[in-house]
Amino acid sequence: MVKCEFDSRAEKLKSKVILCVPYFLFEMTLRWGIVSAGLISGDFVNALNSFPDKGDQAVVAVAARDKSKAAEFAKTYNIPKVFESYEALAKSNDIDIAYIGTLNPYHYEHSVLFLENGKHVLCEKPLCLNSKQSASLIKLAKKKNLFFMEAVWSRFSPAYLDLEKEIESGKLGEVRLVQGNFGFYCESERMFKKEFGGSAILDIGIYLLQLSQYVFKEEPKNVTTVGVQGETGVDVSESIILEYSNGKRAVLNVDATLDLVNKATIYGTKGRYTLEVPFHFPIETTGSDGTKKTFPLHTSSIPYNFGNSAGLAYQTVEIAKCIREGKTESPRMSHNDSIILAKLMDTVRRQLGVHYDADDAEYP
């Protein structure tokens, strides 16, 4: 099928050449709209813009609560269009997919806004404050037949793909233990304020939980948490034991007050595999035979806000592929994966007595 635009005068002017372009070529570029102009959004755009293997994708628009901040953001990252509100961006025909980079408590409402307006969505982790919100979003995305994913970028790391190959090859034998730490002394008030959705497990512990799920690919039979609730009512540190079938387990330490050695090791009956610091998106691993492997990231002329953020681009290649294939979720970070993670975080919070107002609400 061919879409042609004819100028009525062209038939009279033999010197004019009429070009007929296949209509589908106009639809090939996956156009991203950025929701918020915060630090993580900046790293996401920087990573995608500078990624040499991104294919036909482009960041074309941004919106923030403060339009002047959005305009500054657009200038920094060479984004052609600035919208005055999230609603205006959601209703526009300029984008195909939204990247939600707002604070945790707003992930639900902003994802709803863009899904209801027919846009695919990549939402930063944690997907929502609890599993009820997460399930509601996934239900809506399925109803709208739109692609929807939680931005657990670790799953698309070359190092994680290499780990998966080691496990599937049998080099580790039967995997029986995952052990990992994620902790740093955090000075950001966002981590500790309940109204901001503050939580060590939601912000950084999710990386450890998703790794355990990535390795064992089943829901744990039992969850045991000990930890500390801060003065503001949110969890600031925890040690978690996840028990799986046949004695398999994960031992995970999360802390927003201590600098831990942020690596993770997967132990099997024949060997072990270590995701070196930072385990959530490492550029170095140690394999079952002791061999060190490196997975260098691409560079950018613009500095990143967080370590190894260039890796944020890898998930976009998977997303573009899924959308062009008509898929509404990625098998590497499925809807069910997000539900399991949300339930685990609910359990950890409940065991530590951490409660949000959103836990009392019901969602469609």
N, C-alpha and C positions, 0 to 999 in steps of 0.2 A: 504494500500500500504506500502511495506517495502523496505527500501534501505539497501542493504548489500554490504559490502566491502570484497571481497574475495582475499586471498593471494593464488596464484596458487600452492604454495608449501604446502598449508594446506591440500589439498586433499591427498597428499602423507604422510603427518605426522598426523597419527591418534590421536596423543597425543594433537594436537592443538585444541583449542575450538574456533569456529567461532561465534561471536556475531552479530546478526542482530537487528538493532535498528530502530524503526519506524522513517521515515524521518522527520516527523513533529516535533519531539522532538528537532531537531537541530535548529528549527526556533522559539522556544517559547520565548526566552529571547528578550525583546525589548532593542536594543542597542542604547544608546544615544551618540551623538557627541556634544561637547560643542564648540560654536563659540564665542570666546573671552575669556580672562582670567581676566576679571574685577571683581569688588566686588560682583555684583549681580549674576554673573555666579558662583562665589565661594559659595555663599549662596545656590544657586539652587542645586549644586552638593552635598554640605554638607547635605542639607535637604533630598535629595533622598538617598544618601548613608546610612544615619543613620535611615531612616524611617522603622520601623519594619513591616509595612503593605504594602510595595511597590510591593510585588509579584515578578514576574520574570522580573525584569528590572535591567539594569546595565549601568553605565557610562563607556564607553570603550575608548574614544578618546577625544582629545582637540586640538584646533588650535588657534593661536593668531597672530597678526601682527609681534610680536617679539617672535621668537621661544624659546629664552631663558626664557622668561616670561611664555610661555606655559609649558615648561619643569619644571619650579619651581612650577607652578600650579598643574601639574600632580603629582609631588612628594607630595605636601601637601594633595591632595585629593585622592591619590592612584589610579590614572588613568593610565592604562597600555600603552597607545599609544599616542604619540605626533606627529602631522603633521606640516609640515613646512609652510603650507599656508591654507587658507580657501578653495581654489580651490582643493587642494590635498585631503582634508577631504571630500569635496562634491563628488568627483569622486571615492572615495574609496568604497570598498564593506564591510567595517568593521562596518558601522553604518546603522541603519534603520531610525533614526529620529534625527533632529538637533534642539538644543536649541540655539536660536539667542539672545545673550546677549550684542550685540555691541551698540554703541551710536545711538540715534534716527535717524540721517540722513542716517544711513547705513542699517536700518532694511529692506528697500525695496530691495536694490541690493543683500543683503545677502540671503534674503528669496527666491528671484528669482534664485540665484545660486544653492541653495539646492533643490528647487522644480524642476528645469530644469534637475537636476541630479538624479531625482527619489527618493528623500528623503522626508519623512514626516517632518513637521516643527511646532515647538512651538516658537513663536516670542514674545519677551518681549513687554509690553505695553510702550508707545503707538505703535500700530501696525505699523503705518507710520506717516509721517508728515502731510498728508492730506487724504481726502476721495478718491481722484482720485487714489493715490497710493494703498490704501487699497483695492479698488474695483478691480484694476488690479491684485493684488496678489491673491485674492479670485478666480478670473476668471481663473488664471493659475493653481491654486490648483485643481479646478474642472476639468479642461482640462486634468490634469495629473492623476486625480483620487487618490489624495493623501490627507492624513489628514493634516489639517492646522488650527491653533488656535492662537489667541492673548492671551498672558499669564495674563489674569485678574484673578489672583489666589484667590481673594476674593470670587468669585462665588462658590468655592469648600470648603470654610470654614465651619466647623461644626456649627458655630454660624449663618452663613447665611442660612444654611439648616434649623436650628431651627426657624429662623425668617420666612422663607417661610411656615413652618408648622403652625405657629401662625396665619399668614395671611389667609391661606387656611382653617383653622379651624373656622374662623369667630370670634375669640376671640377679635380681634381689631375692629370688625365692618367693616365699609367701610373706607378704608385707603384714607386720603385726603391730608396729608402733610408729606413731607420728609424734615427734617432740619438737616444740617450737616456742620461741619468745618474740614478743613485740612490745617494746616499751621505750619511752623517751620522756624526759622531763618537759612537760608541756606548759607553756606560758599563756596559751590562748584561752581567753575566757569562754570561748565557744565550747570547749571541751567540758566545762564544769557547770554551765548554766542549763538548768532544766528547760527553760523557755526556748533555748536554742537547740534542744534535742541532744544536749551534752551527754556523753557516755563513753567510757573506755571501750566497752564491748562493741558498741555501734560504730565507733570511729576507726578503731584499729584492731580490736579483737576479731572483727568479722574476717580479716585476712587469714587469721589462724583457723577459724572455723571452716572457711571455704577450702583451705588446703586439706584439712582432714577429710572433708566431703569429697574433694577431688580425688583423693587417694583411695578411700574406702568405698565410695559410691553406694552407700546405704545410710539410712538414718540410724543414729546411735540408739542402743537399747536403754541406756541410762546416762544421765548428766549429773555431775557433782561439781558444785561451785563453792569455793570459799574466797572471800575478798573483802574489800573495803568500800563502804559508801561514804562519800564526802559530805561536808557540811551543807552543800546545796541539794543533797538528795539524789545525786547521780553516782554511779559506780566509777571509781577512779583506778581500781586495780582488782584483778581476780586471777585465780588459778583454777583451771577447768580440767576435769577428766571426763572424756567421752568414752563410753564402753560400747563396743560393737559386737557382732556375732563371733563366736569361737575364740573369745578372749582377746580380740584385737582392741586396741585403745589408742587414744590421743591424750597427751599431757601438754597443756598449753598455758603459758603465762602471759598476762596482759597487764600493762602498767602505764599510767599517764603521769607518774611521779618519779620514775626511775629510768635511767638509761640502761637498757638490757642489751645483751648481745643478740641482735635481731636476725638470727638464722634459724633454719628448721632442718631437721634430719628425719628421713624416712628409713626405718629399719625393717629388713626382711631376714628370713632364715638363712640367706646366702650372702648378704651384704647390705650396705647402706648407701644412701644418696643424700647429699647435703646441698640445700639451697643456701648459698652464702649470703652474707649481709649485703643488701637488705633482702630478705627471703621473699618479700611480697612481689618484687620484680627484680630479681638478681641478674647481674651480668656475668656472674661466675658461679659454677657448681663444681662439686666433687663427686665423681661417679663411683659405682660399686667397686671398681678396680683401683680407686685412688687417683684416677686421672682427672686433672683440672680442665674444665672447659670454660671458654669465655664467649659471651654473646654481646658484642659491642652494640651500642645504640647510636642512631644517627644524631648529628649535631645540628644546632641552630645558632644563628647570630644573635638571637634574643635569649637572655638568661631565663632559666626555669625557676619557679618558686619552690619546688619540692624535688627531692632526689629521684633520678631516673625517670622523670616524667615524660621523656621522649617516648617511653614505652606505651603511653596512653593511645598512641596512634594504631597499634596493632589490632585492637578490637574493632576499629572502624572498617578495616578491610573485610573482616568477617561479617559485619553488619551489612555492608554494601552488597556482598555476595548473597547473603540471605534474602535481602529485599528484592534483588533482581531475580532470585529463584522463586519468589512468591512465598517465602517462609515468614512466619510471624514470631519465631523465636530461634535462638541458636542452640544447637545441641551441646556446645561447649559451656554455655551458661544459660541453662533452660529456665523456664518459668518454675518448674518443680524445684530446681536448685535454689531459686530465690525464696520459695515458700519454706523449704527445709531450713535455710539459714535464718529466716525471720522467726521461725518457731524456736530454734535454738537460742537466739538472742532473747526472745521472750522468756524462755526458761531460765537463762542466766540472770536476767534482771529480776525475775520473780524470786529466785533463790537468794538474792542479795537485798530484796525489799525495795527495788527501784521501780517507781510507778509514774507513768505519764497520764495526763488527762485524756489523751487520745485512746488509752487502753479501755476507758469506760464507754466510749462511743461505739455505735454500730455503723457499718458501711454497706452500701448496696452490693 
